[in-house]
Amino acid sequence: MVGHSVRAEREIAADVERVWEVITDLDYASEVIPAILHIERLEGEGYEVGVRWRETRKMWGREETEEMWVETVDAPRSTTVRAESRGTEYVTTYTLEPLADGTRIVCDFSAETPHPGPAQRVGWFLFGKAGMKATRKALADDLDHVAKAAEHVEDE
């Protein structure tokens, strides 16, 4: 098995419930995070275990569409989202921790290929670290946009 994981975190000047509302509102996600171009719901309403959607993002100058689903929900503390593509399993977990003046949000992302072919092994070896560094930057950008959305409502 080959894979990598990264973590991004940020403090947000909004309460946990507001941050949770922002990160779990799939229908509003493309308005919060500019990298998300389109969300198409496939199964389920709201945000609960089993909800599935197709998400189109612009990453590294290209549009990519992946099918994603909610695996776990412990509202308003944590949620895990999964996706699979070309033999690679992606797991993203958001954890929210209340602070005296807001919320700390932590995003743990991992990508693992349980049964990599020769080309995937070479790709992970050559580009894995650089790809995960770029992924960390993209996750940090996403969290900045979540903060902006959550804090904006708090200011009104």
Rosetta constraint file for C-alpha pairs under 8 A:
AtomPair CA 1 CA 112 HARMONIC 6.83 0.50
AtomPair CA 1 CA 113 HARMONIC 5.63 0.50
AtomPair CA 1 CA 114 HARMONIC 4.39 0.50
AtomPair CA 1 CA 115 HARMONIC 5.96 0.50
AtomPair CA 1 CA 116 HARMONIC 6.68 0.50
AtomPair CA 2 CA 112 HARMONIC 5.65 0.50
AtomPair CA 2 CA 113 HARMONIC 5.36 0.50
AtomPair CA 2 CA 114 HARMONIC 6.65 0.50
AtomPair CA 2 CA 116 HARMONIC 7.06 0.50
AtomPair CA 2 CA 121 HARMONIC 7.11 0.50
AtomPair CA 2 CA 124 HARMONIC 7.24 0.50
AtomPair CA 3 CA 110 HARMONIC 7.25 0.50
AtomPair CA 3 CA 111 HARMONIC 5.32 0.50
AtomPair CA 3 CA 112 HARMONIC 4.01 0.50
AtomPair CA 3 CA 113 HARMONIC 6.05 0.50
AtomPair CA 3 CA 124 HARMONIC 7.29 0.50
AtomPair CA 3 CA 128 HARMONIC 7.77 0.50
AtomPair CA 4 CA 110 HARMONIC 5.72 0.50
AtomPair CA 4 CA 111 HARMONIC 5.59 0.50
AtomPair CA 4 CA 112 HARMONIC 6.53 0.50
AtomPair CA 4 CA 128 HARMONIC 7.19 0.50
AtomPair CA 4 CA 129 HARMONIC 7.81 0.50
AtomPair CA 4 CA 132 HARMONIC 7.03 0.50
AtomPair CA 5 CA 108 HARMONIC 7.24 0.50
AtomPair CA 5 CA 109 HARMONIC 5.52 0.50
AtomPair CA 5 CA 110 HARMONIC 4.06 0.50
AtomPair CA 5 CA 111 HARMONIC 6.35 0.50
AtomPair CA 5 CA 132 HARMONIC 7.21 0.50
AtomPair CA 6 CA 108 HARMONIC 5.97 0.50
AtomPair CA 6 CA 109 HARMONIC 5.39 0.50
AtomPair CA 6 CA 110 HARMONIC 6.44 0.50
AtomPair CA 6 CA 132 HARMONIC 6.65 0.50
AtomPair CA 6 CA 133 HARMONIC 7.96 0.50
AtomPair CA 6 CA 135 HARMONIC 7.68 0.50
AtomPair CA 6 CA 136 HARMONIC 6.08 0.50
AtomPair CA 7 CA 106 HARMONIC 7.05 0.50
AtomPair CA 7 CA 107 HARMONIC 5.59 0.50
AtomPair CA 7 CA 108 HARMONIC 4.55 0.50
AtomPair CA 7 CA 109 HARMONIC 6.27 0.50
AtomPair CA 7 CA 136 HARMONIC 6.66 0.50
AtomPair CA 8 CA 106 HARMONIC 5.89 0.50
AtomPair CA 8 CA 107 HARMONIC 5.20 0.50
AtomPair CA 8 CA 108 HARMONIC 6.68 0.50
AtomPair CA 8 CA 136 HARMONIC 6.24 0.50
AtomPair CA 8 CA 139 HARMONIC 6.21 0.50
AtomPair CA 8 CA 140 HARMONIC 5.65 0.50
AtomPair CA 9 CA 104 HARMONIC 7.00 0.50
AtomPair CA 9 CA 105 HARMONIC 5.49 0.50
AtomPair CA 9 CA 106 HARMONIC 4.24 0.50
AtomPair CA 9 CA 107 HARMONIC 6.00 0.50
AtomPair CA 9 CA 140 HARMONIC 7.03 0.50
AtomPair CA 9 CA 143 HARMONIC 7.43 0.50
AtomPair CA 10 CA 104 HARMONIC 5.69 0.50
AtomPair CA 10 CA 105 HARMONIC 5.50 0.50
AtomPair CA 10 CA 106 HARMONIC 6.70 0.50
AtomPair CA 10 CA 140 HARMONIC 7.75 0.50
AtomPair CA 10 CA 143 HARMONIC 6.74 0.50
AtomPair CA 10 CA 144 HARMONIC 7.66 0.50
AtomPair CA 11 CA 102 HARMONIC 7.06 0.50
AtomPair CA 11 CA 103 HARMONIC 5.64 0.50
AtomPair CA 11 CA 104 HARMONIC 4.35 0.50
AtomPair CA 11 CA 105 HARMONIC 6.32 0.50
AtomPair CA 11 CA 147 HARMONIC 7.99 0.50
AtomPair CA 12 CA 19 HARMONIC 7.95 0.50
AtomPair CA 12 CA 102 HARMONIC 5.59 0.50
AtomPair CA 12 CA 103 HARMONIC 5.15 0.50
AtomPair CA 12 CA 104 HARMONIC 6.19 0.50
AtomPair CA 12 CA 105 HARMONIC 7.43 0.50
AtomPair CA 12 CA 147 HARMONIC 5.37 0.50
AtomPair CA 12 CA 150 HARMONIC 7.68 0.50
AtomPair CA 12 CA 151 HARMONIC 7.12 0.50
AtomPair CA 13 CA 101 HARMONIC 6.23 0.50
AtomPair CA 13 CA 102 HARMONIC 4.41 0.50
AtomPair CA 13 CA 103 HARMONIC 6.52 0.50
AtomPair CA 13 CA 147 HARMONIC 7.47 0.50
AtomPair CA 13 CA 150 HARMONIC 7.85 0.50
AtomPair CA 13 CA 151 HARMONIC 5.87 0.50
AtomPair CA 14 CA 18 HARMONIC 6.33 0.50
AtomPair CA 14 CA 19 HARMONIC 6.60 0.50
AtomPair CA 14 CA 101 HARMONIC 7.42 0.50
AtomPair CA 14 CA 102 HARMONIC 4.61 0.50
AtomPair CA 14 CA 103 HARMONIC 6.19 0.50
AtomPair CA 14 CA 147 HARMONIC 7.91 0.50
AtomPair CA 14 CA 150 HARMONIC 6.08 0.50
AtomPair CA 14 CA 151 HARMONIC 5.50 0.50
AtomPair CA 14 CA 154 HARMONIC 6.32 0.50
AtomPair CA 15 CA 19 HARMONIC 6.46 0.50
AtomPair CA 15 CA 98 HARMONIC 6.98 0.50
AtomPair CA 15 CA 101 HARMONIC 7.76 0.50
AtomPair CA 15 CA 102 HARMONIC 4.93 0.50
AtomPair CA 15 CA 103 HARMONIC 5.78 0.50
AtomPair CA 16 CA 20 HARMONIC 6.00 0.50
AtomPair CA 16 CA 76 HARMONIC 6.76 0.50
AtomPair CA 16 CA 77 HARMONIC 7.80 0.50
AtomPair CA 16 CA 96 HARMONIC 6.51 0.50
AtomPair CA 16 CA 97 HARMONIC 7.05 0.50
AtomPair CA 16 CA 98 HARMONIC 5.88 0.50
AtomPair CA 16 CA 102 HARMONIC 7.02 0.50
AtomPair CA 16 CA 103 HARMONIC 5.54 0.50
AtomPair CA 17 CA 21 HARMONIC 6.13 0.50
AtomPair CA 17 CA 76 HARMONIC 6.16 0.50
AtomPair CA 18 CA 22 HARMONIC 6.40 0.50
AtomPair CA 18 CA 150 HARMONIC 6.04 0.50
AtomPair CA 19 CA 23 HARMONIC 6.32 0.50
AtomPair CA 19 CA 103 HARMONIC 7.55 0.50
AtomPair CA 19 CA 146 HARMONIC 7.38 0.50
AtomPair CA 19 CA 147 HARMONIC 7.55 0.50
AtomPair CA 19 CA 150 HARMONIC 5.60 0.50
AtomPair CA 20 CA 24 HARMONIC 6.04 0.50
AtomPair CA 20 CA 75 HARMONIC 7.57 0.50
AtomPair CA 20 CA 76 HARMONIC 5.71 0.50
AtomPair CA 20 CA 77 HARMONIC 7.79 0.50
AtomPair CA 20 CA 96 HARMONIC 7.71 0.50
AtomPair CA 21 CA 25 HARMONIC 6.07 0.50
AtomPair CA 22 CA 29 HARMONIC 7.83 0.50
AtomPair CA 22 CA 146 HARMONIC 6.63 0.50
AtomPair CA 22 CA 149 HARMONIC 7.11 0.50
AtomPair CA 22 CA 150 HARMONIC 6.39 0.50
AtomPair CA 23 CA 29 HARMONIC 7.55 0.50
AtomPair CA 23 CA 146 HARMONIC 6.97 0.50
AtomPair CA 24 CA 47 HARMONIC 6.04 0.50
AtomPair CA 25 CA 29 HARMONIC 6.27 0.50
AtomPair CA 25 CA 46 HARMONIC 7.32 0.50
AtomPair CA 25 CA 47 HARMONIC 7.13 0.50
AtomPair CA 26 CA 39 HARMONIC 7.30 0.50
AtomPair CA 26 CA 46 HARMONIC 7.67 0.50
AtomPair CA 26 CA 47 HARMONIC 7.48 0.50
AtomPair CA 27 CA 39 HARMONIC 7.02 0.50
AtomPair CA 28 CA 32 HARMONIC 6.58 0.50
AtomPair CA 29 CA 33 HARMONIC 6.01 0.50
AtomPair CA 29 CA 36 HARMONIC 7.02 0.50
AtomPair CA 29 CA 39 HARMONIC 7.65 0.50
AtomPair CA 30 CA 34 HARMONIC 6.18 0.50
AtomPair CA 30 CA 35 HARMONIC 7.51 0.50
AtomPair CA 30 CA 36 HARMONIC 4.86 0.50
AtomPair CA 30 CA 37 HARMONIC 5.75 0.50
AtomPair CA 30 CA 38 HARMONIC 6.06 0.50
AtomPair CA 30 CA 39 HARMONIC 7.06 0.50
AtomPair CA 32 CA 145 HARMONIC 6.05 0.50
AtomPair CA 32 CA 146 HARMONIC 6.40 0.50
AtomPair CA 32 CA 149 HARMONIC 6.34 0.50
AtomPair CA 33 CA 142 HARMONIC 5.95 0.50
AtomPair CA 33 CA 145 HARMONIC 5.73 0.50
AtomPair CA 33 CA 146 HARMONIC 7.16 0.50
AtomPair CA 35 CA 57 HARMONIC 5.31 0.50
AtomPair CA 35 CA 58 HARMONIC 5.19 0.50
AtomPair CA 35 CA 59 HARMONIC 7.04 0.50
AtomPair CA 35 CA 142 HARMONIC 8.00 0.50
AtomPair CA 36 CA 55 HARMONIC 7.06 0.50
AtomPair CA 36 CA 56 HARMONIC 5.96 0.50
AtomPair CA 36 CA 57 HARMONIC 4.37 0.50
AtomPair CA 36 CA 58 HARMONIC 6.58 0.50
AtomPair CA 37 CA 55 HARMONIC 7.70 0.50
AtomPair CA 37 CA 56 HARMONIC 5.47 0.50
AtomPair CA 37 CA 57 HARMONIC 5.32 0.50
AtomPair CA 37 CA 58 HARMONIC 6.87 0.50
AtomPair CA 38 CA 55 HARMONIC 5.90 0.50
AtomPair CA 38 CA 56 HARMONIC 5.15 0.50
AtomPair CA 38 CA 57 HARMONIC 7.19 0.50
AtomPair CA 39 CA 53 HARMONIC 6.61 0.50
AtomPair CA 39 CA 54 HARMONIC 5.75 0.50
AtomPair CA 39 CA 55 HARMONIC 4.70 0.50
AtomPair CA 39 CA 56 HARMONIC 6.49 0.50
AtomPair CA 40 CA 53 HARMONIC 5.43 0.50
AtomPair CA 40 CA 54 HARMONIC 5.05 0.50
AtomPair CA 40 CA 55 HARMONIC 6.53 0.50
AtomPair CA 41 CA 51 HARMONIC 8.00 0.50
AtomPair CA 41 CA 52 HARMONIC 6.24 0.50
AtomPair CA 41 CA 53 HARMONIC 4.25 0.50
AtomPair CA 41 CA 54 HARMONIC 6.40 0.50
AtomPair CA 42 CA 51 HARMONIC 7.63 0.50
AtomPair CA 42 CA 52 HARMONIC 5.27 0.50
AtomPair CA 42 CA 53 HARMONIC 4.84 0.50
AtomPair CA 42 CA 54 HARMONIC 6.93 0.50
AtomPair CA 43 CA 50 HARMONIC 7.43 0.50
AtomPair CA 43 CA 51 HARMONIC 5.31 0.50
AtomPair CA 43 CA 52 HARMONIC 4.94 0.50
AtomPair CA 43 CA 53 HARMONIC 6.81 0.50
AtomPair CA 44 CA 48 HARMONIC 7.80 0.50
AtomPair CA 44 CA 50 HARMONIC 6.95 0.50
AtomPair CA 44 CA 51 HARMONIC 4.64 0.50
AtomPair CA 44 CA 52 HARMONIC 6.69 0.50
AtomPair CA 45 CA 51 HARMONIC 6.81 0.50
AtomPair CA 46 CA 51 HARMONIC 7.77 0.50
AtomPair CA 47 CA 51 HARMONIC 6.39 0.50
AtomPair CA 47 CA 70 HARMONIC 7.67 0.50
AtomPair CA 48 CA 70 HARMONIC 6.52 0.50
AtomPair CA 48 CA 72 HARMONIC 7.72 0.50
AtomPair CA 48 CA 73 HARMONIC 6.48 0.50
AtomPair CA 49 CA 69 HARMONIC 7.75 0.50
AtomPair CA 49 CA 70 HARMONIC 4.98 0.50
AtomPair CA 49 CA 71 HARMONIC 5.37 0.50
AtomPair CA 49 CA 72 HARMONIC 5.60 0.50
AtomPair CA 49 CA 73 HARMONIC 6.35 0.50
AtomPair CA 50 CA 69 HARMONIC 6.12 0.50
AtomPair CA 50 CA 70 HARMONIC 5.42 0.50
AtomPair CA 50 CA 71 HARMONIC 6.41 0.50
AtomPair CA 51 CA 69 HARMONIC 5.53 0.50
AtomPair CA 51 CA 70 HARMONIC 5.51 0.50
AtomPair CA 52 CA 67 HARMONIC 7.11 0.50
AtomPair CA 52 CA 68 HARMONIC 5.63 0.50
AtomPair CA 52 CA 69 HARMONIC 4.24 0.50
AtomPair CA 52 CA 70 HARMONIC 6.66 0.50
AtomPair CA 53 CA 67 HARMONIC 5.72 0.50
AtomPair CA 53 CA 68 HARMONIC 5.45 0.50
AtomPair CA 53 CA 69 HARMONIC 6.39 0.50
AtomPair CA 54 CA 65 HARMONIC 6.58 0.50
AtomPair CA 54 CA 66 HARMONIC 5.59 0.50
AtomPair CA 54 CA 67 HARMONIC 4.32 0.50
AtomPair CA 54 CA 68 HARMONIC 6.12 0.50
AtomPair CA 55 CA 65 HARMONIC 5.42 0.50
AtomPair CA 55 CA 66 HARMONIC 5.49 0.50
AtomPair CA 55 CA 67 HARMONIC 6.33 0.50
AtomPair CA 55 CA 68 HARMONIC 7.17 0.50
AtomPair CA 56 CA 63 HARMONIC 6.54 0.50
AtomPair CA 56 CA 64 HARMONIC 5.50 0.50
AtomPair CA 56 CA 65 HARMONIC 4.16 0.50
AtomPair CA 56 CA 66 HARMONIC 6.61 0.50
AtomPair CA 57 CA 63 HARMONIC 5.51 0.50
AtomPair CA 57 CA 64 HARMONIC 5.42 0.50
AtomPair CA 57 CA 65 HARMONIC 6.41 0.50
AtomPair CA 58 CA 62 HARMONIC 5.34 0.50
AtomPair CA 58 CA 63 HARMONIC 4.38 0.50
AtomPair CA 58 CA 64 HARMONIC 6.31 0.50
AtomPair CA 59 CA 63 HARMONIC 6.22 0.50
AtomPair CA 59 CA 64 HARMONIC 7.00 0.50
AtomPair CA 66 CA 83 HARMONIC 6.94 0.50
AtomPair CA 66 CA 84 HARMONIC 7.66 0.50
AtomPair CA 66 CA 85 HARMONIC 7.06 0.50
AtomPair CA 67 CA 83 HARMONIC 6.04 0.50
AtomPair CA 67 CA 84 HARMONIC 7.37 0.50
AtomPair CA 68 CA 81 HARMONIC 6.76 0.50
AtomPair CA 68 CA 82 HARMONIC 5.65 0.50
AtomPair CA 68 CA 83 HARMONIC 4.61 0.50
AtomPair CA 68 CA 84 HARMONIC 7.68 0.50
AtomPair CA 69 CA 81 HARMONIC 5.59 0.50
AtomPair CA 69 CA 82 HARMONIC 5.51 0.50
AtomPair CA 69 CA 83 HARMONIC 6.60 0.50
AtomPair CA 70 CA 79 HARMONIC 7.50 0.50
AtomPair CA 70 CA 80 HARMONIC 6.13 0.50
AtomPair CA 70 CA 81 HARMONIC 4.58 0.50
AtomPair CA 70 CA 82 HARMONIC 6.52 0.50
AtomPair CA 71 CA 79 HARMONIC 7.53 0.50
AtomPair CA 71 CA 80 HARMONIC 5.45 0.50
AtomPair CA 71 CA 81 HARMONIC 5.47 0.50
AtomPair CA 71 CA 82 HARMONIC 6.45 0.50
AtomPair CA 72 CA 78 HARMONIC 7.94 0.50
AtomPair CA 72 CA 79 HARMONIC 5.30 0.50
AtomPair CA 72 CA 80 HARMONIC 5.09 0.50
AtomPair CA 72 CA 81 HARMONIC 7.24 0.50
AtomPair CA 73 CA 78 HARMONIC 6.11 0.50
AtomPair CA 73 CA 79 HARMONIC 4.48 0.50
AtomPair CA 73 CA 80 HARMONIC 6.76 0.50
AtomPair CA 74 CA 78 HARMONIC 5.12 0.50
AtomPair CA 74 CA 79 HARMONIC 6.09 0.50
AtomPair CA 75 CA 79 HARMONIC 7.44 0.50
AtomPair CA 76 CA 96 HARMONIC 7.22 0.50
AtomPair CA 77 CA 95 HARMONIC 5.73 0.50
AtomPair CA 77 CA 96 HARMONIC 4.99 0.50
AtomPair CA 77 CA 97 HARMONIC 6.86 0.50
AtomPair CA 78 CA 93 HARMONIC 7.00 0.50
AtomPair CA 78 CA 94 HARMONIC 5.38 0.50
AtomPair CA 78 CA 95 HARMONIC 4.36 0.50
AtomPair CA 78 CA 96 HARMONIC 6.11 0.50
AtomPair CA 79 CA 93 HARMONIC 5.64 0.50
AtomPair CA 79 CA 94 HARMONIC 5.46 0.50
AtomPair CA 79 CA 95 HARMONIC 6.84 0.50
AtomPair CA 80 CA 91 HARMONIC 6.89 0.50
AtomPair CA 80 CA 92 HARMONIC 5.59 0.50
AtomPair CA 80 CA 93 HARMONIC 4.25 0.50
AtomPair CA 80 CA 94 HARMONIC 6.48 0.50
AtomPair CA 81 CA 91 HARMONIC 5.85 0.50
AtomPair CA 81 CA 92 HARMONIC 5.20 0.50
AtomPair CA 81 CA 93 HARMONIC 6.37 0.50
AtomPair CA 82 CA 89 HARMONIC 7.34 0.50
AtomPair CA 82 CA 90 HARMONIC 5.55 0.50
AtomPair CA 82 CA 91 HARMONIC 4.62 0.50
AtomPair CA 82 CA 92 HARMONIC 6.39 0.50
AtomPair CA 83 CA 89 HARMONIC 5.99 0.50
AtomPair CA 83 CA 90 HARMONIC 5.04 0.50
AtomPair CA 83 CA 91 HARMONIC 6.64 0.50
AtomPair CA 84 CA 88 HARMONIC 5.58 0.50
AtomPair CA 84 CA 89 HARMONIC 4.52 0.50
AtomPair CA 84 CA 90 HARMONIC 5.95 0.50
AtomPair CA 85 CA 89 HARMONIC 6.67 0.50
AtomPair CA 87 CA 113 HARMONIC 5.95 0.50
AtomPair CA 87 CA 114 HARMONIC 7.49 0.50
AtomPair CA 87 CA 115 HARMONIC 7.30 0.50
AtomPair CA 87 CA 116 HARMONIC 7.37 0.50
AtomPair CA 88 CA 111 HARMONIC 6.47 0.50
AtomPair CA 88 CA 112 HARMONIC 5.48 0.50
AtomPair CA 88 CA 113 HARMONIC 4.35 0.50
AtomPair CA 88 CA 114 HARMONIC 7.18 0.50
AtomPair CA 89 CA 111 HARMONIC 5.62 0.50
AtomPair CA 89 CA 112 HARMONIC 5.28 0.50
AtomPair CA 89 CA 113 HARMONIC 6.16 0.50
AtomPair CA 89 CA 114 HARMONIC 7.93 0.50
AtomPair CA 90 CA 109 HARMONIC 7.28 0.50
AtomPair CA 90 CA 110 HARMONIC 5.69 0.50
AtomPair CA 90 CA 111 HARMONIC 4.57 0.50
AtomPair CA 90 CA 112 HARMONIC 6.65 0.50
AtomPair CA 91 CA 108 HARMONIC 7.96 0.50
AtomPair CA 91 CA 109 HARMONIC 5.68 0.50
AtomPair CA 91 CA 110 HARMONIC 5.30 0.50
AtomPair CA 91 CA 111 HARMONIC 6.62 0.50
AtomPair CA 92 CA 107 HARMONIC 6.80 0.50
AtomPair CA 92 CA 108 HARMONIC 5.66 0.50
AtomPair CA 92 CA 109 HARMONIC 4.45 0.50
AtomPair CA 92 CA 110 HARMONIC 6.61 0.50
AtomPair CA 93 CA 106 HARMONIC 7.95 0.50
AtomPair CA 93 CA 107 HARMONIC 5.66 0.50
AtomPair CA 93 CA 108 HARMONIC 5.16 0.50
AtomPair CA 93 CA 109 HARMONIC 6.52 0.50
AtomPair CA 94 CA 105 HARMONIC 6.78 0.50
AtomPair CA 94 CA 106 HARMONIC 5.62 0.50
AtomPair CA 94 CA 107 HARMONIC 4.62 0.50
AtomPair CA 94 CA 108 HARMONIC 6.57 0.50
AtomPair CA 95 CA 105 HARMONIC 5.69 0.50
AtomPair CA 95 CA 106 HARMONIC 5.13 0.50
AtomPair CA 95 CA 107 HARMONIC 6.58 0.50
AtomPair CA 96 CA 103 HARMONIC 6.45 0.50
AtomPair CA 96 CA 104 HARMONIC 5.73 0.50
AtomPair CA 96 CA 105 HARMONIC 4.64 0.50
AtomPair CA 96 CA 106 HARMONIC 6.52 0.50
AtomPair CA 97 CA 103 HARMONIC 5.54 0.50
AtomPair CA 97 CA 104 HARMONIC 5.08 0.50
AtomPair CA 97 CA 105 HARMONIC 6.48 0.50
AtomPair CA 98 CA 102 HARMONIC 6.17 0.50
AtomPair CA 98 CA 103 HARMONIC 4.61 0.50
AtomPair CA 98 CA 104 HARMONIC 6.43 0.50
AtomPair CA 99 CA 103 HARMONIC 5.12 0.50
AtomPair CA 99 CA 104 HARMONIC 6.70 0.50
AtomPair CA 105 CA 143 HARMONIC 7.87 0.50
AtomPair CA 107 CA 139 HARMONIC 7.40 0.50
AtomPair CA 116 CA 120 HARMONIC 5.47 0.50
AtomPair CA 116 CA 121 HARMONIC 6.02 0.50
AtomPair CA 117 CA 121 HARMONIC 6.28 0.50
AtomPair CA 118 CA 122 HARMONIC 6.32 0.50
AtomPair CA 119 CA 123 HARMONIC 6.05 0.50
AtomPair CA 120 CA 124 HARMONIC 6.05 0.50
AtomPair CA 121 CA 125 HARMONIC 6.13 0.50
AtomPair CA 122 CA 126 HARMONIC 6.00 0.50
AtomPair CA 123 CA 127 HARMONIC 5.62 0.50
AtomPair CA 123 CA 128 HARMONIC 6.86 0.50
AtomPair CA 124 CA 128 HARMONIC 4.28 0.50
AtomPair CA 124 CA 129 HARMONIC 7.80 0.50
AtomPair CA 125 CA 129 HARMONIC 7.90 0.50
AtomPair CA 127 CA 131 HARMONIC 5.77 0.50
AtomPair CA 128 CA 132 HARMONIC 6.08 0.50
AtomPair CA 129 CA 133 HARMONIC 6.13 0.50
AtomPair CA 130 CA 134 HARMONIC 6.26 0.50
AtomPair CA 131 CA 135 HARMONIC 6.08 0.50
AtomPair CA 132 CA 136 HARMONIC 6.05 0.50
AtomPair CA 133 CA 137 HARMONIC 6.45 0.50
AtomPair CA 134 CA 138 HARMONIC 6.23 0.50
AtomPair CA 135 CA 139 HARMONIC 6.09 0.50
AtomPair CA 136 CA 140 HARMONIC 6.15 0.50
AtomPair CA 137 CA 141 HARMONIC 6.19 0.50
AtomPair CA 138 CA 142 HARMONIC 6.20 0.50
AtomPair CA 139 CA 143 HARMONIC 6.23 0.50
AtomPair CA 140 CA 144 HARMONIC 6.21 0.50
AtomPair CA 141 CA 145 HARMONIC 6.40 0.50
AtomPair CA 142 CA 146 HARMONIC 6.25 0.50
AtomPair CA 143 CA 147 HARMONIC 6.07 0.50
AtomPair CA 144 CA 148 HARMONIC 6.24 0.50
AtomPair CA 145 CA 149 HARMONIC 6.26 0.50
AtomPair CA 146 CA 150 HARMONIC 6.08 0.50
AtomPair CA 147 CA 151 HARMONIC 5.79 0.50
AtomPair CA 148 CA 152 HARMONIC 5.90 0.50
AtomPair CA 149 CA 153 HARMONIC 6.86 0.50
AtomPair CA 150 CA 154 HARMONIC 6.70 0.50
AtomPair CA 151 CA 155 HARMONIC 6.29 0.50
AtomPair CA 152 CA 156 HARMONIC 6.67 0.50
